[in-house]
Amino acid sequence: MLLRLLAGVGFANYDTLYALVWGQQLAGGHTPQYAIPVAPTPHPLVEGLGFVLAPLGAAGMERVTVALGFLALAACGWVLYRLGSLWFGRLAGALAAALFLTRVPVLSYGVRAYVDLPYLLLVLLAVLIAVPRPGRPRGGSPAAVLALLALAGLLRPEAWAFSGLYWLYLAVVAHRAAHGRPAPAPLPAALSPAALARLAALAALAPLLWMLGDLLVTGDLLWSLRNTRNTALELARETGIAKAPLYIPRRIGEILRPSVLAGAALGGVLGLLWLRARALAGVLVGVVAVAVFAAFAAAGLPINTRYAFLAAAILCVFCGAGVFGWTQLDAGDRRRRWWMAGGALVALALAISAPGQYRAANHELANLRRQQSIQGQLLSLVDRHIVSLRCGPVGVPNHRPIPLLALRLNASPADVVSAQARTIARGVYVEPATPEVAEDYILDRHDPDPLIARVPAGFEPAGGDGDWRVYRRCP
């Protein structure tokens, strides 16, 4: 847990907390409450984790989830090292891993246990198994690849597209081989029509389970898609195919910054020119990642920075290639000198940008440590029974604290009410004690109404701490 010690912060974010709450509800024999204003998209695999971890209690559930998030973050670095080593040598792989793990958005989302890092890990593992390598020129087991993508598909729906495209590739290659025609690449194993049918069922497993869950909970097979679209509109997220050409490169740039992008461009160009057999697999994965990102934006999903992590991870590998790819050319190859010169310039740019990257990461982690402290004080009010459901629902200024309190109170998220949705007539109301707390934890410029609501009429002071004030009205 070195990353956890270095970061000095770790807590579950809003989306993950909601998934744990829904898993907690399932463990208690209750139907998950999806239809809460500004609730996130369900993530079935994390809900399953919440179901399994429910006996540990709310605090234990969050601790284990955060620990798994850090493990996923570290494992992403390991898989990128393996991919970079496979394609462009160990030095390139080590640099790719270091670059990815030190990007500010990656750290920010990783320490908050976003599902996007476990999702990325599963997809990268699938890529690592699928690509050819010395001693395994045909790649690994298609069933293993599709099983990993099925798990990823229970975290993010983009994996459904990757599963479908990989299965289509297998079907085309098998068809050409069966008819004695040259195939673009050899299959890992002979695939009969029956084997392809079994693999098709595996590729379809994640979307079927996801939609079945939506149907059982809401009566709507496409609840997740419709809810995500509506929430994106409500929160004014950028979405739509018309905005993809502008915002997808911008999101990737927010993660990598110019020096890494320049190195990736150099590594991509020289790799395709002089190490084409090694570079093609990475280029193909990167192109597919961007294409699927754009396709989902066209379907109405938001163009969020974290959705670009796969493309950014592959570009980190190519940046490693830009600096160290020359090591894979023969010692007497004259092209090595040109590549070494370009790589030295990229290494210099990375070194110059490193202090700024460090300051940005330190600033972001400091902000997150402040948020964790504010959350900790709010939870201490629950532990001391100052905030409870004894008098009725718990009111909060906006949607942000809802899943946190619902999980700790072992309650339905419907019992924690945002003042932006409605005003409670009894119960407990919690508000930030200072404008700084409101700014650091509550306010979000994407909220439907970013203003802090007033204490409901008839509620009397009932305690608090340095960050929160509590009011109560019992019947």
JOURSUL-V777926 format. One record per residue. PSI is psi in radians with two decimals (999 if undefined). BURIAL is I if it has 16 or more other C-alpha atoms within 10 Angstrom, else O. D_CENTER is the distance of its C-alpha to the mean C-alpha in whole Angstrom. Layout:
BEGIN
<<PSI	BURIAL	D_CENTER> <PSI	BURIAL	D_CENTER>>
END
This chain:
BEGIN
<<0.64	O	19> <-0.72	O	21> <-0.69	I	17> <-0.71	I	18> <-0.71	O	21> <-0.68	O	21> <-0.65	I	18> <0.25	O	20> <2.62	I	18> <2.08	I	15> <2.84	I	14> <2.41	I	12> <3.08	I	11> <-0.90	I	12> <-0.79	I	10> <-0.69	I	10> <-0.73	I	14> <-0.76	I	15> <-0.70	I	14> <-0.69	I	16> <-0.80	I	18> <-0.65	I	19> <-0.66	I	19> <-0.71	I	21> <-0.75	I	23> <-0.75	I	23> <-0.49	I	25> <0.09	O	27> <0.35	O	28> <2.69	O	27> <2.27	I	25> <2.45	I	22> <1.57	I	22> <-0.55	I	20> <0.99	O	22> <2.39	O	22> <2.32	O	22> <0.42	I	18> <2.58	I	17> <3.08	I	13> <2.37	I	12> <2.57	I	13> <1.68	I	11> <-0.67	I	14> <-0.66	I	13> <-0.60	I	12> <-0.71	I	15> <-0.68	I	17> <-0.75	I	16> <-0.69	I	17> <-0.79	I	20> <-0.65	I	21> <-0.13	I	21> <-0.67	I	23> <-0.30	O	26> <-0.20	O	24> <2.92	O	24> <-0.83	I	22> <-0.74	O	22> <-0.69	O	22> <-0.80	I	19> <-0.72	I	17> <-0.80	O	18> <-0.72	O	17> <-0.75	I	14> <-0.72	I	13> <-0.75	I	15> <-0.62	O	13> <-0.74	I	10> <-0.68	I	12> <-0.71	I	14> <-0.72	I	10> <-0.84	I	10> <-0.70	I	14> <-0.56	I	14> <-0.73	I	12> <-0.72	I	15> <-0.77	I	17> <-0.67	I	16> <-0.66	I	16> <-0.76	I	19> <-0.78	I	21> <-0.80	I	20> <-0.71	I	21> <-0.70	I	24> <-0.72	I	25> <-0.69	I	25> <0.15	I	27> <2.81	I	28> <-0.67	I	27> <-0.73	I	27> <-0.72	I	24> <-0.73	I	22> <-0.73	I	22> <-0.70	I	22> <-0.79	I	19> <-0.77	I	17> <-0.73	I	19> <-0.82	I	17> <-0.76	I	14> <-0.25	I	14> <0.12	I	16> <2.37	I	14> <-0.85	I	14> <-0.64	I	10> <-0.82	I	9> <-0.78	I	11> <-0.83	I	11> <-0.57	I	7> <-0.77	I	8> <-0.24	I	11> <0.24	I	10> <0.71	I	8> <2.59	I	5> <-0.28	I	4> <-0.46	I	1> <-0.82	I	5> <-0.67	I	7> <-0.84	I	6> <-0.73	I	7> <-0.81	I	10> <-0.71	I	11> <-0.76	I	11> <-0.65	I	13> <-0.69	I	15> <-0.73	I	16> <-0.77	I	17> <-0.67	I	19> <-0.65	I	21> <-0.59	I	22> <2.55	I	23> <2.75	I	27> <2.87	I	28> <2.29	O	31> <-0.21	O	33> <1.15	O	31> <-0.27	O	31> <0.06	I	30> <-3.08	I	27> <-2.89	I	26> <2.16	O	26> <-0.60	I	24> <-0.70	I	24> <-0.72	I	22> <-0.85	I	20> <-0.51	I	19> <-0.74	I	19> <-0.73	I	16> <-0.52	I	15> <-0.73	I	16> <-0.75	I	14> <-0.60	I	11> <-0.17	I	12> <0.03	I	12> <-0.74	I	8> <2.41	I	8> <-0.25	I	12> <-0.52	I	11> <-0.42	I	12> <-0.74	I	15> <-0.72	I	17> <-0.72	I	16> <-0.81	I	18> <-0.74	I	21> <-0.69	O	21> <-0.73	I	22> <-0.69	I	24> <-0.70	O	26> <-0.80	O	26> <-0.74	I	28> <-0.73	I	30> <-0.81	O	31> <-0.73	I	32> <-0.71	I	34> <-0.78	I	36> <-0.69	O	37> <-0.68	I	38> <-0.45	O	40> <0.27	O	42> <0.35	O	43> <2.64	O	41> <2.42	O	39> <2.68	O	35> <-0.40	O	32> <2.61	O	31> <2.59	I	33> <2.60	I	31> <-0.50	I	30> <2.77	O	32> <2.22	O	35> <1.97	I	33> <2.91	O	36> <-0.65	O	35> <-0.70	O	35> <-0.71	O	32> <-0.64	I	30> <-0.72	O	31> <-0.70	O	29> <-0.60	I	26> <-0.69	I	26> <-0.67	O	26> <-0.69	I	23> <-0.56	I	21> <-0.09	I	22> <-0.83	I	21> <-0.89	I	17> <-0.60	I	18> <-0.78	O	21> <-0.70	O	20> <-0.85	I	17> <-0.61	I	20> <-0.73	I	23> <-0.76	I	21> <-0.73	I	21> <-0.78	O	24> <-0.62	O	25> <-0.71	I	24> <-0.25	I	25> <0.11	O	27> <2.02	O	25> <-0.58	I	23> <0.49	O	21> <-0.82	I	20> <-0.77	I	17> <-0.83	I	17> <-0.75	O	20> <-0.72	I	18> <-0.74	I	15> <-0.82	I	18> <-0.73	O	20> <-0.68	I	18> <-0.70	I	17> <-0.74	O	20> <-0.64	O	21> <0.15	I	19> <0.72	O	20> <2.65	I	17> <2.28	I	18> <2.99	I	18> <2.55	I	20> <-0.51	I	21> <-0.51	O	24> <-0.18	O	21> <-0.78	I	19> <-0.50	O	21> <-0.83	O	21> <-0.48	I	18> <-0.85	I	16> <-0.62	O	18> <-0.73	I	18> <-0.71	I	14> <-0.71	I	14> <-0.61	I	17> <-0.56	I	15> <-0.83	I	13> <-0.54	I	16> <2.87	I	19> <-0.70	O	23> <-0.72	I	24> <-0.67	I	21> <-0.72	I	21> <-0.75	I	25> <-0.67	I	24> <-0.67	I	22> <-0.79	I	25> <-0.82	I	27> <-0.67	I	26> <-0.79	I	25> <-0.91	I	29> <-0.59	I	31> <-0.78	I	29> <-0.57	O	29> <-0.78	O	33> <-0.24	I	34> <0.88	I	31> <-0.76	O	31> <-0.58	O	30> <-0.63	I	28> <-0.44	I	26> <-0.73	O	26> <-0.78	O	23> <-0.71	I	21> <-0.75	I	22> <-0.77	O	21> <-0.76	I	18> <-0.76	I	17> <-0.75	O	19> <-0.70	I	18> <-0.78	I	14> <-0.72	I	15> <-0.74	O	18> <-0.69	I	15> <-0.83	I	13> <-0.67	I	17> <-0.70	I	18> <-0.54	I	15> <-0.68	I	16> <-0.50	I	20> <-0.01	O	19> <0.04	I	18> <2.62	I	14> <2.65	I	13> <1.33	I	13> <2.66	I	10> <-0.75	I	9> <-0.35	I	6> <-0.20	I	7> <0.13	I	9> <-0.65	I	8> <-0.84	I	10> <-0.72	I	13> <-0.69	I	12> <-0.76	I	12> <-0.68	I	15> <-0.55	I	17> <-0.67	I	17> <-0.74	I	19> <-0.49	I	21> <-0.71	I	22> <-0.68	I	23> <-0.66	I	25> <-0.61	I	27> <-0.70	I	28> <0.11	I	29> <-0.43	I	29> <-0.37	I	33> <-0.29	I	33> <-0.05	O	33> <2.70	O	36> <2.62	O	39> <-0.59	O	41> <0.06	O	44> <2.17	O	42> <-0.41	O	42> <-0.35	O	39> <-0.70	I	38> <-0.72	O	39> <-0.74	O	38> <-0.71	I	34> <-0.69	I	35> <-0.81	O	36> <-0.72	I	33> <-0.64	I	31> <-0.68	O	33> <-0.72	I	32> <-0.75	I	28> <-0.67	I	28> <-0.76	O	31> <-0.70	I	28> <-0.71	I	25> <-0.70	O	28> <-0.65	O	29> <-0.24	O	25> <-0.76	O	24> <-0.72	O	26> <-0.68	O	24> <-0.70	I	21> <-0.78	O	22> <-0.73	O	23> <-0.73	O	20> <-0.75	I	18> <-0.71	O	21> <-0.77	O	21> <-0.77	I	17> <-0.60	I	18> <-0.72	O	21> <-0.70	I	20> <-0.61	I	17> <-0.66	I	20> <-0.75	I	22> <-0.70	I	20> <-0.66	I	19> <-0.75	O	23> <-0.77	I	24> <-0.72	I	22> <-0.69	O	24> <-0.64	I	27> <-0.75	I	26> <-0.53	I	25> <-0.53	O	29> <-0.59	I	30> <-0.80	I	29> <-0.54	O	30> <0.10	O	34> <0.33	O	34> <-0.64	I	34> <2.06	I	31> <3.08	I	32> <0.25	I	33> <-0.66	O	36> <-0.07	O	38> <-2.81	I	35> <2.87	I	32> <2.17	I	30> <2.48	I	29> <2.77	I	27> <-0.61	I	27> <-2.93	I	24> <-0.28	I	21> <-0.84	I	19> <-0.02	I	20> <-0.98	I	21> <-0.56	I	18> <-0.85	I	19> <-0.67	I	23> <-0.72	I	23> <-0.81	I	21> <-0.56	I	24> <-0.06	I	26> <0.87	I	25> <2.91	I	26> <2.49	I	25> <-0.31	I	23> <-0.32	I	26> <-0.11	I	28> <1.98	I	26> <2.20	I	27> <2.31	I	26> <-0.29	I	29> <-0.33	I	27> <-0.81	O	28> <2.84	O	31> <2.27	I	33> <2.60	I	34> <-0.28	I	38> <2.97	I	38> <-2.51	I	36> <2.43	I	34> <2.32	I	32> <2.31	I	30> <2.73	I	30> <2.45	I	29> <-0.41	O	32> <2.77	O	32> <-0.53	O	30> <-0.70	O	28> <-0.73	I	26> <-0.74	I	26> <-0.74	O	25> <-0.47	O	22> <-0.67	I	21> <-0.87	I	22> <2.44	I	22> <2.14	I	20> <-0.25	O	21> <-0.08	O	19> <2.59	I	21> <-0.67	O	24> <1.74	O	26> <-0.06	O	25> <2.52	O	29> <2.23	I	29> <2.81	O	31> <2.78	O	34> <2.33	I	35> <2.64	I	37> <2.43	O	41> <-0.07	O	42> <2.39	I	40> <2.62	O	41> <2.40	O	40> <0.37	O	39> <-2.87	O	37> <-2.86	I	34> <-2.79	O	33> <-0.43	O	33> <-0.31	I	29> <2.56	I	30> <2.45	I	33> <2.39	I	34> <2.61	I	36> <2.55	I	38> <1.93	I	40> <2.53	O	41> <999	O	43>>
END
